[in-house]
């Protein structure tokens, strides 16, 4: 009798494990491999596209993807679902340059290389008129490889905003070198380390025609125009290597947690403090950088610099910002901010972080609550030690006309569509 009971217990255990595994597989299939809040599903629109950076969705549902590096000689992909099954079965490639920025506004597609911004006109059939001959909107921007991507966003008054990242960690005389002092004033800020504003309808603009809209930003890959506030918002990649460059002042643990990644409203003329300052989330203030005489506590001139609306964990690398203006996700998400974190490489000895998409509730243009992780499991596990071991790295965000959200990945080349069913 005991043997029979034992056999039955074992049988039920095996059946339970099979059922649990099937449930997990079904859940994974329903979310495209991602972890999402209850009621949300994800489908994979396309895969293995290349280094898919930022994305934009046209009025007819076509998805435009900017590739960081050209694939088969092309740097922009148009994805189209012709049979309505949720996956892109018609892919058209054009643009002979890599880069990050892409946006759609008033019948034009805008895309950036690491030194130019281009414009393509849509015809009445939502096709690009001259895919091989775009208009050059902006040219001659700084491109020194480090922080070279030129993210873009547009307002409703005919202006385009272009991030020009600083090709430096902390504006030292010799970059990323222990003992090298910071340059004062930092010459990089004349042509980089901020966001510049140009006109959308003027060709061949250079720095001379642009306006340095805000300054003191090391690198902004995520930026978006908040139409409800009529203001630009940005997310900054904070500096690296406090312990490596200043081992007597910062422990490896402090270097892993400093500085915070920052989320700002960026009004014209603002100065956010780089390279002279960084934000300490523990002390909740901007601290004078060690390259400029800081001791980890002193504010100095940093007390006058703009502070973040919200501070995220260090080195998560915010690569996309999207204000959700749709209705499909419900009231909770209306006008809130989604931020895609590319993932860290330098939080050792702590576990690397990021590799997710978070949501920040907003009210009257400011965060109204703590951030929450909205989409996760891009990296494919918790024990990876380097970005190279991550299966996917979130990079771009866009909203569809039906209120769905798209997420791009520049590691696996995957595009996900996130929808809400409420089930």
Secondary structure, 3 states (H helix, E strand, C coil): CHHHHHHHHHHHHHHHHHHHHHHHHHHHHHCCCCEECCCEEEEEEECCCCCEEEEEECCCCCEEEEEEEEECCEEEEEEECCCCCCCCCEEEEECCCCCCCEEEECCEEEEECCCCEEEEEECCCCCECCCCCCEEEECCCCCCCCCCCCCEEECCCCEEEEEECCCCCCCECCCCCCCCCECCCCHHHHCCCEEEEEECCCCCECCCCCEEEEECCCCCCEEEEECCCCEEEEEECCCCCHHHHCCCCCCHHHHHHCCCEEEEEECCCCECCCCCEEEECCCCEEEECHHHCCCCCCCHHHHHCCCCCEEECCCCCEEEEEECCCCCCCHHHCCCEEEEECCCCCCCCCCCCCCEEEEECEECCEECCCCEEEEECCCCCCCCCCHHHCCCCEEEEEECCCCCEEEEECCCCCEEEEEECCC
